[in-house]
Amino acid sequence: MKSLPRLGSEYDEWCQREYAVLRGKIEPYTVEMTIPCPYGLPHTARFSQALFDHLSDRQLEILLAAGYRRNGDSLYTMRCWDCQACVPIRLRADQLQPNRSQRRAWKRNQDLSVSLGELQLDLEHLELCDLFLRTRYPRESNRAYGYYGEFFRNGIADTRQLQFRLGDRLLGASIIDIGQNFMNAVYFYFDPGETRRGLGTFNILSLAGLCRELGIGYLYLGYYIAETRAMRYKAAFKPHQLLRGERWVDVR
């Protein structure tokens, strides 16, 4: 079997060809769902999603490269009628050049221990996740047990958890899917009392470092939404790539 190009335009062209084939297979099982925009924009959000009982590493890689996101055992993409605000964003881990503010956040958190492990559903993680959700997104339905049971846990990806600790105290946890040539940042929660640390920035820098350590080319950060503050910070990591139509565009 011919080896696959790992990075660059040739790789993207391979992904597009493979996605054209894969899309034809999953379209019969795809459903459309409309809800008010979960990011607070004045539009109706239209999700196109399919539920899977199995995906190979390469299939998940192709779908991520096509702009899909994972939620439990389903993958979805946004096909909103009157809005294109959700733009998939990814980093080339080997090219990332932290700016001054990001370097300060990295230095500020050198007292933390960072460890990669299995996804853990225990009281410590549930309590911290609940605290984060209550503080940042205080809606009645937002509970940690639901996030772990319906969003994080799944049977289609190799999902891990990166933990950030100050001594024995858990300050943050990053939920990630790992493949041969991709890392998918699913969710990050942290102690809201530690905002001065810049843990969101430290998390992305840590994920990029882990990608380099594991020889992974692409770090997928989900959606960049310029109109939403909570999703805008991702574009500060440069260079990055945005999926415009069917083409990943370099932003330096």
C-alpha positions as CSV (number, residue, x, y, z in Angstrom):
1,M,0.0,0.0,0.0
2,K,1.3,3.4,-1.0
3,S,2.2,5.5,2.1
4,L,0.1,8.6,2.6
5,P,1.4,12.2,2.5
6,R,1.4,13.3,6.1
7,L,1.2,17.1,5.7
8,G,0.6,19.8,3.1
9,S,-1.4,20.3,-0.1
10,E,-0.9,16.7,-1.3
11,Y,-2.3,15.4,2.0
12,D,-5.4,17.7,1.7
13,E,-6.0,16.5,-1.9
14,W,-5.9,12.9,-0.7
15,C,-8.3,13.7,2.1
16,Q,-10.7,15.4,-0.3
17,R,-10.7,12.4,-2.7
18,E,-11.3,9.9,0.2
19,Y,-14.0,12.1,1.7
20,A,-15.9,12.2,-1.6
21,V,-16.1,8.4,-1.4
22,L,-16.9,8.3,2.3
23,R,-19.5,10.9,2.1
24,G,-21.5,8.9,-0.4
25,K,-21.5,6.0,2.1
26,I,-22.6,8.0,5.1
27,E,-25.2,10.3,3.5
28,P,-28.0,7.7,3.7
29,Y,-27.5,7.7,7.5
30,T,-27.2,11.4,7.9
31,V,-29.9,13.4,9.7
32,E,-30.5,17.1,9.8
33,M,-31.3,18.9,13.1
34,T,-32.1,22.5,13.7
35,I,-31.9,24.4,17.0
36,P,-31.3,28.0,18.1
37,C,-27.6,28.8,17.6
38,P,-25.6,27.3,20.6
39,Y,-23.1,30.1,20.3
40,G,-25.6,32.9,20.8
41,L,-25.7,34.2,17.2
42,P,-29.1,35.4,15.9
43,H,-29.5,32.4,13.5
44,T,-31.0,28.9,13.4
45,A,-28.2,26.3,13.6
46,R,-28.5,23.4,11.3
47,F,-26.5,20.3,12.2
48,S,-25.9,17.5,9.7
49,Q,-24.9,14.5,11.7
50,A,-24.5,10.7,11.6
51,L,-24.3,8.1,14.3
52,F,-21.6,5.4,14.1
53,D,-20.9,2.2,15.9
54,H,-17.3,2.0,14.4
55,L,-14.9,4.3,12.6
56,S,-11.3,3.4,11.6
57,D,-8.5,5.8,12.4
58,R,-8.3,6.9,8.8
59,Q,-12.0,7.4,8.4
60,L,-12.1,9.7,11.5
61,E,-9.0,11.5,10.1
62,I,-10.8,12.1,6.8
63,L,-13.9,13.4,8.4
64,L,-12.0,15.8,10.7
65,A,-10.1,17.1,7.6
66,A,-13.5,17.7,6.0
67,G,-14.6,19.9,8.9
68,Y,-16.6,17.4,11.0
69,R,-16.7,17.4,14.8
70,R,-17.3,14.6,17.2
71,N,-20.1,14.4,19.9
72,G,-20.3,11.1,21.6
73,D,-20.6,8.4,18.8
74,S,-21.9,10.9,16.3
75,L,-20.0,13.2,13.9
76,Y,-21.5,16.4,12.7
77,T,-20.9,19.4,10.5
78,M,-22.7,22.8,10.3
79,R,-24.8,23.5,7.3
80,C,-26.7,26.6,8.4
81,W,-28.8,28.3,5.8
82,D,-28.0,31.9,6.5
83,C,-24.7,31.8,8.5
84,Q,-21.2,30.6,7.9
85,A,-19.7,31.9,11.1
86,C,-18.4,28.4,12.3
87,V,-15.1,27.9,10.6
88,P,-13.0,24.8,11.3
89,I,-9.5,25.6,12.5
90,R,-6.4,23.5,12.9
91,L,-2.7,23.9,13.7
92,R,0.4,22.4,12.2
93,A,2.0,21.5,15.5
94,D,5.5,21.6,14.0
95,Q,5.0,25.2,12.8
96,L,3.4,26.8,15.8
97,Q,5.1,30.0,16.9
98,P,3.8,31.3,20.2
99,N,3.5,35.0,20.6
100,R,4.7,37.0,23.7
101,S,1.4,36.6,25.6
102,Q,1.4,32.8,24.9
103,R,5.0,32.4,26.0
104,R,4.1,34.2,29.3
105,A,1.2,31.8,29.9
106,W,3.5,28.9,29.3
107,K,6.1,30.2,31.7
108,R,3.4,31.1,34.3
109,N,2.2,27.4,34.5
110,Q,5.5,25.7,34.7
111,D,4.7,24.8,38.3
112,L,1.9,22.4,37.0
113,S,2.4,18.7,36.3
114,V,0.8,17.6,33.0
115,S,0.0,13.9,32.4
116,L,-1.8,12.0,29.7
117,G,-4.1,9.2,30.7
118,E,-7.4,7.3,30.1
119,L,-10.7,9.2,30.2
120,Q,-11.7,9.2,33.9
121,L,-15.2,9.4,35.2
122,D,-14.6,10.0,38.9
123,L,-15.8,12.4,41.6
124,E,-12.8,14.7,41.3
125,H,-13.2,15.3,37.6
126,L,-17.0,15.6,37.8
127,E,-16.8,18.2,40.5
128,L,-14.3,20.3,38.7
129,C,-16.2,20.0,35.4
130,D,-19.5,20.9,37.2
131,L,-17.9,24.0,38.8
132,F,-16.6,25.1,35.4
133,L,-20.0,24.6,33.7
134,R,-21.9,26.4,36.5
135,T,-19.6,29.4,36.3
136,R,-19.1,29.7,32.6
137,Y,-22.4,28.3,31.2
138,P,-25.0,28.4,33.9
139,R,-27.8,26.6,32.2
140,E,-29.9,24.0,34.1
141,S,-29.1,21.2,31.6
142,N,-25.4,21.7,31.7
143,R,-24.0,19.0,34.1
144,A,-20.7,17.2,34.1
145,Y,-22.2,13.7,34.2
146,G,-24.1,14.4,31.0
147,Y,-20.9,15.8,29.3
148,Y,-18.9,12.7,30.2
149,G,-21.7,10.2,29.5
150,E,-23.0,11.7,26.2
151,F,-20.3,13.9,24.8
152,F,-16.8,12.7,25.9
153,R,-17.3,9.0,26.1
154,N,-17.6,7.1,22.9
155,G,-16.8,3.9,21.0
156,I,-15.4,5.4,17.7
157,A,-12.3,7.2,18.8
158,D,-9.2,6.7,21.0
159,T,-10.2,9.3,23.6
160,R,-7.8,10.4,26.3
161,Q,-7.6,13.0,29.0
162,L,-4.7,15.4,29.7
163,Q,-4.6,16.5,33.3
164,F,-3.1,19.6,34.8
165,R,-2.3,19.5,38.5
166,L,-0.8,21.8,41.1
167,G,0.6,19.2,43.5
168,D,-2.3,16.8,44.1
169,R,-5.0,19.4,43.1
170,L,-6.7,19.1,39.7
171,L,-6.8,22.5,38.0
172,G,-7.9,21.4,34.5
173,A,-8.6,18.5,32.1
174,S,-8.4,18.4,28.4
175,I,-10.5,15.8,26.5
176,I,-8.8,14.7,23.2
177,D,-9.1,12.2,20.5
178,I,-5.8,10.8,19.2
179,G,-5.0,9.2,15.9
180,Q,-2.0,8.4,13.9
181,N,-1.9,11.8,12.2
182,F,-4.4,13.9,14.1
183,M,-5.3,15.1,17.6
184,N,-8.8,16.4,18.1
185,A,-9.4,18.9,20.9
186,V,-12.9,17.9,22.2
187,Y,-13.3,20.0,25.3
188,F,-11.3,21.7,28.0
189,Y,-12.5,22.6,31.5
190,F,-10.6,24.2,34.4
191,D,-10.9,25.8,37.8
192,P,-12.6,29.2,37.1
193,G,-10.8,30.6,40.2
194,E,-7.5,30.3,38.3
195,T,-8.2,32.6,35.3
196,R,-5.0,34.6,35.8
197,R,-3.0,31.5,34.8
198,G,-4.2,31.5,31.2
199,L,-5.0,27.8,31.4
200,G,-6.8,27.8,28.0
201,T,-3.6,29.0,26.3
202,F,-1.4,26.6,28.3
203,N,-3.7,23.8,27.3
204,I,-3.3,24.4,23.5
205,L,0.4,24.9,23.8
206,S,0.6,21.6,25.8
207,L,-1.5,19.8,23.1
208,A,0.8,21.1,20.4
209,G,3.8,19.9,22.3
210,L,2.2,16.5,22.8
211,C,1.5,16.3,19.0
212,R,5.2,17.0,18.3
213,E,6.2,14.4,20.9
214,L,4.0,11.8,19.3
215,G,4.8,12.7,15.7
216,I,1.2,13.9,15.0
217,G,0.8,16.5,12.2
218,Y,-2.5,18.2,12.8
219,L,-4.2,19.6,15.9
220,Y,-7.9,20.3,15.3
221,L,-9.3,23.0,17.6
222,G,-12.9,22.8,16.6
223,Y,-14.6,26.0,15.3
224,Y,-13.2,29.5,15.1
225,I,-16.1,32.0,15.4
226,A,-15.0,35.6,15.0
227,E,-18.3,36.9,16.5
228,T,-18.1,34.9,19.7
229,R,-15.4,35.8,22.3
230,A,-15.2,32.3,23.7
231,M,-14.3,30.9,20.3
232,R,-12.2,33.8,19.0
233,Y,-9.1,33.2,21.0
234,K,-8.1,30.2,18.8
235,A,-7.0,32.4,15.9
236,A,-4.3,33.9,18.1
237,F,-2.3,30.7,17.6
238,K,-0.3,31.1,14.4
239,P,0.3,30.0,11.9
240,H,-3.1,28.2,11.7
241,Q,-5.3,26.9,8.9
242,L,-9.0,27.7,8.3
243,L,-11.3,25.5,6.2
244,R,-12.9,27.8,3.6
245,G,-15.2,25.8,1.5
246,E,-13.3,22.6,0.8
247,R,-9.8,24.1,1.1
248,W,-7.6,24.7,4.1
249,V,-6.2,28.2,3.9
250,D,-3.0,29.2,5.7
251,V,-3.2,32.2,8.1
252,R,0.1,33.6,9.3
